[in-house]
């Protein structure tokens, strides 16, 4: 496969980067919330099962993504996105989506911090109880 993409305009490049950046932050924040929430053995077991499932899905997606047909569809999709961004309403909607995801990320950051704070004092108390039983 070769990447023969036309050079994006600075506006498209910045917009795409900000969306990608916000989605990456969203993923990081979701991970932080899940990590803060998961503390029990059952939760760890469920987490392991989910990781195995996601890994399997990722492998299947990689296999599909390597096909030539998917490559052609992907290129056509990129061209359609570039053409869509020429419309000011699409560009405005894109900006609003980025702003919304940014707000969601901030709220998730707060939730993760709150969960981490509430679980942090509980952990030492639990270890103190186990120490006193020995």
C-alpha positions in Angstrom: 0.0 0.0 0.0 1.2 3.5 -0.8 0.0 6.7 0.8 -0.8 9.0 -2.1 -2.7 11.6 -0.2 -2.9 15.2 -1.4 -1.4 17.7 1.0 -4.2 19.0 3.3 -4.8 22.7 3.7 -3.5 24.2 7.0 -7.1 24.5 8.2 -7.9 20.9 7.5 -4.7 19.7 9.0 -5.2 21.7 12.2 -8.8 20.7 12.4 -8.0 17.0 11.9 -5.2 17.2 14.5 -7.4 18.9 17.1 -10.1 16.2 16.6 -7.5 13.5 16.8 -5.9 15.1 19.8 -9.2 15.4 21.6 -10.2 11.8 20.8 -6.8 10.7 22.2 -7.4 12.7 25.3 -10.9 11.2 25.6 -9.4 7.8 25.3 -6.9 8.6 28.0 -9.6 10.0 30.3 -11.8 7.0 29.8 -8.9 4.8 30.7 -8.2 6.8 33.8 -11.9 6.6 34.9 -12.0 2.8 34.3 -8.7 2.3 36.1 -9.8 4.3 39.1 -13.2 2.5 39.2 -11.8 -1.0 38.9 -10.5 -2.3 42.2 -12.1 -5.7 43.0 -10.9 -9.1 41.9 -14.1 -9.5 39.9 -13.4 -6.2 38.1 -9.9 -7.4 37.3 -11.3 -10.6 35.9 -13.8 -8.7 33.7 -11.0 -6.4 32.7 -8.8 -9.3 31.5 -11.7 -10.8 29.6 -12.4 -7.4 27.9 -8.7 -7.0 27.1 -8.6 -10.4 25.4 -11.7 -9.6 23.4 -10.4 -6.2 22.3 -7.1 -7.7 21.4 -8.9 -10.3 19.2 -11.1 -7.7 17.6 -8.0 -5.5 16.9 -6.2 -8.4 15.2 -9.3 -9.0 13.0 -9.5 -5.3 12.1 -5.8 -5.3 11.2 -6.4 -8.3 8.9 -9.3 -6.5 7.2 -7.5 -3.2 7.0 -4.7 -4.8 5.1 -7.0 -5.8 2.2 -6.8 -3.9 -1.0 -10.5 -3.3 -1.1 -10.4 -1.6 2.3 -7.5 0.6 1.1 -9.6 1.8 -1.9 -12.6 2.5 0.2 -10.4 4.3 2.7 -8.9 6.5 0.0 -12.4 7.4 -1.3 -13.5 8.2 2.2 -10.5 10.5 2.7 -11.4 12.3 -0.5 -15.0 12.7 0.6 -14.0 14.1 4.0 -11.7 16.6 2.3 -14.5 17.7 0.0 -16.9 17.9 2.9 -14.6 20.2 4.9 -14.8 22.7 2.0 -18.4 23.4 3.3 -18.3 26.0 6.1 -21.2 24.3 7.9 -19.2 21.0 8.1 -16.1 22.9 9.3 -18.3 24.6 12.0 -19.8 21.3 13.0 -16.3 19.8 13.3 -15.3 22.6 15.6 -18.3 22.0 17.8 -17.6 18.3 18.0 -14.0 19.0 19.0 -15.2 21.5 21.7 -17.8 19.0 23.0 -15.2 16.2 23.2 -12.9 18.6 25.0 -15.6 19.4 27.6 -16.3 15.7 28.0 -12.6 15.1 28.5 -12.5 17.7 31.3 -15.5 16.2 33.0 -14.0 12.7 32.8 -10.7 14.1 34.2 -12.7 15.4 37.2 -14.5 12.1 37.7 -11.2 10.2 37.5 -9.6 12.5 40.1 -12.6 12.1 42.3 -12.6 8.3 42.0 -8.9 8.2 42.6 -9.3 10.4 45.7 -12.1 8.3 47.1 -10.3 5.0 46.6 -6.9 6.2 47.8 -7.9 6.5 51.6 -9.7 3.1 51.4 -6.6 1.2 50.3 -4.5 2.0 53.3 -7.4 1.3 55.7 -7.8 -2.1 54.1 -4.1 -2.9 54.4 -4.1 -1.8 58.1 -7.0 -4.2 58.8 -5.1 -7.1 57.2 -2.0 -6.2 59.1 -3.8 -6.2 62.4 -5.3 -9.7 61.7 -1.8 -11.2 61.3 
